[in-house]
Amino acid sequence: MRIGVIGTGRIGTIHANTLSRHRDVGSLILTDADPARAQELAHRLGETVAPGVDEIFRWGVDAVVITTATAAHADLIGRAARSGLPVFCEKPIALDLPGSLHAIEEVEAAGTILQMGFQRRFDAGHTGAREAVRSGRLGRLHTVRAMTSDQAPPPVAYLPLSGGLYRDTLIHDFDVLRWVTGHEVTEVYAVGSDAGPAMFREAGDVDTAAVVLTLDDGTLATATATRLNGAGYDVRMELAGELDQVVVGLDDRTPIASTEPTGPPAASKPWTTFLERFGPAYEAELNAFVEVVRGERANPCDGREALQALRIAEACELSRREHRPVRLAEVPGGAEPVLR
């Protein structure tokens, strides 16, 4: 199998390393808006570098992995679909609903594959939480608490391109909330704060956000995020039911200190980035993509699934701006996905 990797930044480099080692992948063709960066990675992996995206399609590949800036995702997905190629794409499909829907419709019209990169679906802790919920171990689920905290803010230049904290960061919490519980979000109420560094206000974004979400079975969930968690990178999810409760992300590297006299000690080596925290999950999702392309498994996260997470993020932005609860029915989105 020959795979084209478009984008060789941080995520692209991780995915290229995974694919280059895969027993079912014979070769890669790499390209990037920064030719020197693509050349360096290709040289290090012993793979081929292409001068641009056109060559990826012209030289012939069996599948495409898209890890470019978000603004390019939808066009590249459409181009791959029209070429009959299966695609793995980092989230999101696009920063708006119309762009996302158009790309999905191109894939569906072509009958090709689009697998989206929501890596938490491949994380051992989140998988364990899903099993606990689905097995009935927790009894009736009544409360979910999710959080994502970055140790340090992204570069200033990234903020205007990110889509904002709900679309860029909390979208992962929204996706995994649906995936773990097996239920849809019906209503959100979101607030945000830009009281931190001025660069967030200047970008029209917030540095900290909180959301209350109601699921279709009455379960209540909260999701919080911040760009300013100096203790480290922290992703957790707590699920409480009538019989039991579990937590994802609590280990000896969780960047949190207990104030209890007999509490556990602070982590000696806390998580610092999402790349470190979710390294095994990133590898697992690319391995899954190869299996999908080979026809060995069903697509674990298609475009319609990703669209649902974006719809929740869009509802949150609307709620924050208008200071009111927003029903998901207010946000257009086309056909509903089938939760897997």
VENFEN-V999518 format. One record per run of one state. SS is the DSSP state (@ for helix, = for strand, . for the rest). FROM is the first residue (numbers start at 1). LEN is the number of residues. Records with the same first field share a line. If there is no record, write none. Layout:
# VENFEN-V999518
SS = FROM-LEN  FROM-LEN
This chain:
# VENFEN-V999518
. = 1-1  7-3  22-5  32-3  46-2  50-3  60-3  67-3  83-3  91-6  111-3  118-1  123-1  135-6  150-6  163-2  182-3  194-4  203-5  216-4  227-7  242-3  249-25  278-1  294-9  323-3  331-10
= = 2-5  27-5  48-2  63-4  86-5  114-4  141-9  185-9  208-8  220-7  234-8  245-4  326-2
@ = 10-12  35-11  53-7  70-13  97-14  119-4  124-11  156-7  165-17  198-5  274-4  279-15  303-20  328-3
